[in-house]
Amino acid sequence: MRPIFSTRKTGIQRVASKIQARAERRPLQVSNGRVATASNAPALKLAKPLWGVPANKHDWDELFSEYAEYRKYDAIEVPQMVWRENPNLFSDLLQKHGLHVICQIHTTGGDLDSKGNHLDITSNKPADHVASLKTLVAEAKALNPLMINVHSGHASWSVTTACDYFKAALDIEADAGVPLVHETHRQSLLGFPGSASQILQRTDMQELKISLDVSQWDLACRQERFYSEDKPWYEPMWMLDAPSELFKTAAEHTFFMRARVDWDQGPKVVDFEDKYEYTDEYNPVMLAHLHWWAHIWLEQARRGVSEFWVTTMDDFWLECGIVDDYYETFDE
């Protein structure tokens, strides 16, 4: 079968190489004496999400072959409504092609209604979400996943209510024996960095694992952006107060990351060539995300993590050659 997608490194792989080289030239000392260098940087593991992929169970065999052989993915991330088409076939084909699986679940949601519309959240009651999480984790565990990525709770809850839910989630995780990572997705409990920071800084939340998507945070807090010669990436106002502390806190909890870039009208840019091709508007958008990813990546090295899992939402924009033009920003 002839590959129809590029087999060269994705953008996040090239970012990783650049950051590792930088760490080798200027090792980063941290409080516990650990140094982040190229030799102890975590191995990059790539997962391909099936969210939005127009494929059903009849396409899985060819699709998984392409992902494993030509795109060199290590795992598939799959939402619950996809694997439910045929769980046994799904597992058998992943094993055939040597792919791991990361399950994605939505508490009180993630299903389709009678008209085929996706249901994000169907309740704002904490007890409903805890019960839903327990049921969905048990179902996902049957696929033997590396981890389970959870869109947790309801964004309207207070920090106290959110932490009560997460305490229950930690108990469910311990009973299941499978890591649960809670995504920083809009509408969910960690979708806004202000409240997320309050939750993650609590002493009783130290064991909480997150799936970090900084594009969601940026979208939630978008305000005036700055671009100048001495700061060649944009930073929304919320980033200017204490960005290092925010990302340090987030990085300590991050076990999974989405390499996704947002723009003024949404959380995912699919075609950078169309929206930002060599324009002044493009530079700060991509540079900001590269800057944030670099921060998280280096924090993983500081923690001594051996593997770091990343999903790439769309091969096109992650493989844009235009990214290379701005790598030197990190060396300044």
C-alpha positions as CSV (number, residue, x, y, z in Angstrom):
1,M,0.0,0.0,0.0
2,R,1.4,3.4,-1.0
3,P,1.6,5.9,1.9
4,I,-0.6,8.9,1.3
5,F,0.8,11.0,4.2
6,S,4.2,12.4,4.8
7,T,6.6,10.1,6.8
8,R,8.9,12.9,8.0
9,K,9.0,14.1,11.6
10,T,5.9,15.8,12.8
11,G,6.3,19.3,14.2
12,I,6.3,18.2,17.8
13,Q,9.1,15.7,17.1
14,R,11.2,18.5,15.6
15,V,10.4,20.7,18.6
16,A,11.6,17.9,20.9
17,S,14.9,17.6,19.0
18,K,15.4,21.3,19.3
19,I,14.7,21.5,23.0
20,Q,17.0,18.5,23.7
21,A,19.8,20.2,21.8
22,R,19.2,23.4,23.7
23,A,19.3,21.5,27.0
24,E,22.5,19.9,26.1
25,R,24.1,23.3,25.4
26,R,22.6,24.9,28.5
27,P,21.6,22.3,31.1
28,L,18.8,23.5,33.4
29,Q,19.4,23.2,37.1
30,V,16.4,22.7,39.4
31,S,15.9,22.9,43.1
32,N,16.3,19.2,43.8
33,G,19.7,19.2,41.9
34,R,18.4,17.4,38.8
35,V,19.6,18.7,35.5
36,A,17.6,18.6,32.3
37,T,19.8,17.5,29.4
38,A,19.4,15.6,26.1
39,S,20.4,12.4,27.8
40,N,17.6,12.4,30.3
41,A,14.9,14.1,28.2
42,P,11.8,11.8,28.0
43,A,11.2,9.6,25.0
44,L,8.5,11.1,22.8
45,K,5.5,8.8,22.3
46,L,2.9,9.9,19.7
47,A,-0.8,9.0,19.8
48,K,-3.2,9.6,16.9
49,P,-6.7,10.6,18.1
50,L,-9.6,9.2,16.2
51,W,-11.8,12.1,17.1
52,G,-13.4,13.4,13.9
53,V,-11.7,10.7,11.7
54,P,-14.4,9.7,9.2
55,A,-13.8,5.9,9.6
56,N,-16.0,3.1,10.9
57,K,-15.1,-0.5,11.8
58,H,-14.8,-1.5,8.2
59,D,-11.9,1.0,7.8
60,W,-10.0,0.2,11.0
61,D,-7.6,-2.4,9.6
62,E,-6.3,-0.1,6.7
63,L,-6.3,2.9,8.9
64,F,-4.3,1.3,11.8
65,S,-1.8,-0.1,9.3
66,E,-1.2,3.4,7.9
67,Y,-0.8,5.0,11.3
68,A,1.6,2.4,12.5
69,E,3.7,1.8,9.4
70,Y,3.8,5.2,7.6
71,R,3.1,7.8,10.3
72,K,4.9,6.0,13.0
73,Y,2.4,6.5,15.7
74,D,2.8,4.5,18.9
75,A,-0.9,4.5,20.0
76,I,-4.4,5.4,19.1
77,E,-6.6,7.6,21.2
78,V,-10.2,6.6,20.8
79,P,-13.5,8.1,22.1
80,Q,-16.0,5.8,23.6
81,M,-18.5,6.1,20.8
82,V,-15.9,4.7,18.3
83,W,-14.7,1.6,20.2
84,R,-18.3,0.7,21.0
85,E,-18.9,-0.2,17.3
86,N,-17.0,-3.4,17.9
87,P,-14.7,-3.6,21.0
88,N,-13.3,-7.0,20.3
89,L,-12.4,-6.2,16.6
90,F,-10.9,-2.9,17.7
91,S,-8.6,-4.6,20.3
92,D,-7.7,-7.3,17.8
93,L,-6.7,-4.9,15.1
94,L,-4.6,-2.7,17.5
95,Q,-2.7,-5.8,18.6
96,K,-2.2,-6.8,14.9
97,H,-0.6,-3.5,14.1
98,G,1.3,-3.1,17.3
99,L,-0.5,0.0,18.5
100,H,-1.4,0.8,22.1
101,V,-4.7,2.5,23.0
102,I,-5.6,5.5,25.1
103,C,-9.3,5.7,25.8
104,Q,-11.2,9.0,25.9
105,I,-14.3,9.2,28.0
106,H,-16.8,12.0,28.8
107,T,-18.6,11.9,32.1
108,T,-22.4,12.0,31.5
109,G,-21.7,12.5,27.8
110,G,-19.7,11.3,24.8
111,D,-22.6,9.5,23.2
112,L,-24.8,10.3,20.2
113,D,-28.5,11.1,20.4
114,S,-31.2,9.6,18.2
115,K,-30.4,12.2,15.5
116,G,-26.7,11.5,15.5
117,N,-25.7,14.7,17.4
118,H,-22.9,14.4,19.9
119,L,-23.8,14.8,23.6
120,D,-21.1,16.6,25.5
121,I,-22.6,16.8,29.0
122,T,-26.1,15.7,30.1
123,S,-26.0,16.5,33.8
124,N,-24.5,19.1,36.2
125,K,-24.9,16.9,39.3
126,P,-21.6,15.7,40.8
127,A,-23.1,12.4,41.8
128,D,-24.1,11.7,38.2
129,H,-20.6,12.4,37.0
130,V,-19.0,10.2,39.6
131,A,-21.4,7.3,38.7
132,S,-20.7,7.9,35.0
133,L,-17.0,7.9,35.6
134,K,-17.1,4.6,37.4
135,T,-19.1,2.9,34.7
136,L,-17.0,4.3,31.8
137,V,-13.7,3.4,33.4
138,A,-14.9,-0.2,33.9
139,E,-15.9,-0.3,30.3
140,A,-12.7,1.3,29.0
141,K,-10.5,-1.0,31.1
142,A,-11.6,-4.0,29.0
143,L,-9.5,-2.5,26.1
144,N,-6.3,-2.6,28.3
145,P,-5.5,1.0,27.7
146,L,-2.3,2.8,28.6
147,M,-4.4,5.5,30.3
148,I,-7.9,6.9,30.2
149,N,-8.3,10.5,29.1
150,V,-11.3,12.0,30.9
151,H,-13.4,15.1,30.1
152,S,-14.5,15.5,33.7
153,G,-17.4,17.2,35.4
154,H,-19.1,20.4,34.8
155,A,-17.5,23.8,34.5
156,S,-20.1,25.5,36.7
157,W,-18.9,23.7,39.9
158,S,-17.0,25.5,42.6
159,V,-13.4,24.5,43.4
160,T,-14.6,22.7,46.5
161,T,-17.1,20.6,44.5
162,A,-14.6,19.9,41.8
163,C,-12.1,18.6,44.3
164,D,-14.7,16.4,45.9
165,Y,-15.3,14.9,42.5
166,F,-11.6,14.5,41.8
167,K,-11.1,12.7,45.2
168,A,-13.7,10.2,44.1
169,A,-12.0,10.0,40.7
170,L,-8.7,9.2,42.4
171,D,-10.4,6.3,44.3
172,I,-11.9,5.0,41.1
173,E,-8.4,5.2,39.5
174,A,-6.8,3.3,42.3
175,D,-9.5,0.6,42.2
176,A,-9.2,0.3,38.4
177,G,-5.4,0.2,38.3
178,V,-5.3,2.3,35.1
179,P,-4.0,5.9,35.0
180,L,-6.8,8.5,34.6
181,V,-5.7,11.9,33.1
182,H,-8.2,14.7,33.2
183,E,-8.2,17.0,30.2
184,T,-8.0,20.8,30.4
185,H,-10.9,21.1,28.0
186,R,-13.5,23.8,27.8
187,Q,-16.8,23.0,29.6
188,S,-14.9,20.6,31.9
189,L,-13.5,21.2,35.4
190,L,-10.0,22.1,34.2
191,G,-11.0,24.2,31.2
192,F,-10.0,27.6,32.7
193,P,-6.4,28.1,34.0
194,G,-7.4,30.2,37.0
195,S,-9.6,27.6,38.7
196,A,-7.5,24.8,37.4
197,S,-4.5,26.3,39.1
198,Q,-6.4,26.6,42.4
199,I,-7.3,22.9,42.1
200,L,-3.9,21.6,41.2
201,Q,-2.1,23.6,43.9
202,R,-4.1,21.9,46.7
203,T,-2.2,19.5,48.8
204,D,-5.0,16.9,48.5
205,M,-4.8,17.0,44.7
206,Q,-1.1,16.2,44.4
207,E,-1.8,12.8,42.9
208,L,-4.2,14.2,40.2
209,K,-3.0,13.6,36.7
210,I,-4.0,15.9,33.8
211,S,-4.1,15.9,30.0
212,L,-2.8,19.3,29.1
213,D,-4.1,21.3,26.1
214,V,-2.8,24.8,26.4
215,S,-4.7,25.8,23.3
216,Q,-7.9,25.4,25.3
217,W,-6.6,27.7,28.1
218,D,-5.5,30.2,25.6
219,L,-8.9,30.2,23.9
220,A,-10.6,30.6,27.3
221,C,-8.5,33.6,28.3
222,R,-7.9,35.3,25.0
223,Q,-7.3,39.0,25.4
224,E,-4.9,41.5,23.8
225,R,-1.7,40.0,22.4
226,F,1.7,41.5,22.5
227,Y,4.3,41.2,19.7
228,S,7.6,43.0,19.7
229,E,11.2,42.5,18.9
230,D,12.2,41.7,22.5
231,K,9.3,39.3,22.9
232,P,8.8,37.4,19.6
233,W,5.7,35.5,20.7
234,Y,2.3,36.7,21.9
235,E,1.2,36.3,25.4
236,P,-2.4,36.9,26.5
237,M,-2.8,39.1,29.6
238,W,-3.3,36.1,31.9
239,M,0.1,34.7,30.9
240,L,2.0,37.9,31.9
241,D,1.4,37.7,35.7
242,A,3.1,34.4,36.6
243,P,3.4,32.1,33.5
244,S,6.3,30.1,34.9
245,E,4.4,29.3,38.1
246,L,1.2,28.4,36.3
247,F,3.1,26.0,33.9
248,K,5.3,24.7,36.7
249,T,2.1,23.7,38.6
250,A,0.5,22.2,35.4
251,A,3.6,20.4,34.3
252,E,3.9,18.6,37.7
253,H,0.5,17.1,37.0
254,T,0.9,16.5,33.2
255,F,1.1,13.0,32.0
256,F,-0.4,13.5,28.6
257,M,-0.4,16.6,26.2
258,R,-2.2,17.7,23.1
259,A,-0.1,19.4,20.5
260,R,-2.9,21.5,19.3
261,V,-2.8,25.2,18.2
262,D,-5.8,27.5,18.6
263,W,-6.7,30.7,16.7
264,D,-9.0,33.6,17.3
265,Q,-12.2,31.7,16.4
266,G,-11.6,28.2,17.7
267,P,-9.4,25.7,19.6
268,K,-7.8,24.0,16.5
269,V,-6.1,25.3,13.4
270,V,-6.3,22.8,10.6
271,D,-4.8,24.6,7.7
272,F,-2.1,27.1,8.7
273,E,-1.2,27.6,5.0
274,D,-4.7,29.0,4.5
275,K,-4.9,31.2,7.7
276,Y,-1.3,32.2,8.5
277,E,0.9,31.6,5.6
278,Y,4.0,33.8,6.2
279,T,2.0,36.6,7.7
280,D,2.7,38.7,10.8
281,E,-0.4,37.1,12.4
282,Y,1.0,33.6,12.1
283,N,4.3,34.2,13.9
284,P,3.0,35.0,17.4
285,V,0.3,32.2,17.3
286,M,2.7,29.4,16.5
287,L,5.5,30.8,18.6
288,A,3.4,31.0,21.7
289,H,2.4,27.4,21.4
290,L,6.0,26.3,20.7
291,H,7.1,28.3,23.8
292,W,4.4,26.7,26.0
293,W,5.2,23.2,24.7
294,A,8.9,23.7,25.3
295,H,8.2,24.7,28.9
296,I,6.1,21.6,29.6
297,W,8.6,19.3,27.8
298,L,11.5,20.6,29.9
299,E,9.5,20.1,33.0
300,Q,9.1,16.5,32.1
301,A,12.9,16.2,31.8
302,R,13.3,17.8,35.2
303,R,10.9,15.3,36.7
304,G,12.9,12.4,35.3
305,V,10.0,11.1,33.2
306,S,11.2,8.3,30.8
307,E,8.3,8.6,28.3
308,F,6.0,11.5,27.5
309,W,2.8,10.9,25.5
310,V,1.5,13.5,23.0
311,T,-1.4,13.6,20.6
312,T,-1.1,15.3,17.3
313,M,-4.5,16.5,16.1
314,D,-3.7,17.1,12.5
315,D,-0.6,16.1,10.6
316,F,-0.8,19.0,8.2
317,W,-0.1,21.9,10.5
318,L,2.3,19.9,12.7
319,E,4.4,19.2,9.6
320,C,4.3,22.8,8.2
321,G,7.9,23.7,7.2
322,I,7.1,27.2,8.4
323,V,7.6,26.1,12.0
324,D,11.3,25.6,11.3
325,D,11.7,29.3,10.6
326,Y,11.1,30.2,14.2
327,Y,12.9,27.5,16.2
328,E,15.8,29.9,16.9
329,T,13.5,31.9,19.2
330,F,14.2,29.3,21.9
331,D,18.0,30.0,21.6
332,E,17.7,33.7,22.4
